[in-house]
């Protein structure tokens, strides 16, 4: 059995045979909770993996792979009507600078004007 330490890619985790602690039964609760969700957990607690799992669950592009990805998991037994119904965009903000000020941004991007 392979343990996925540091792996946050749900698709790779499932298709490559890693151990996965099934949390898919919580999808139904998330859908019932409403539109404003906030995941507060400590570092290394699985937030990114949960988001990757949700990405694969709701992504229309993964419709043909639903059985392969979720068939052996709890949500695969009784999927919600919203599975694989959305176009999902994945954005990586890890390279965005989180420091600086508006003047630094103005200097770097000449299309902005100073206020």
Buried (B, 14 or more C-beta within 10 A) or exposed (E): EEEBEEBBBBBEBBEEEBEBEEBBEBBBEBEEEEEEEEEEEEEEEBBBBBBBBBBBBBBEEBEEBBEEBBEEBBBBEEBBEEBBEEEBEEEEEEEEEEEEEEEEEBEEEEEEEEE
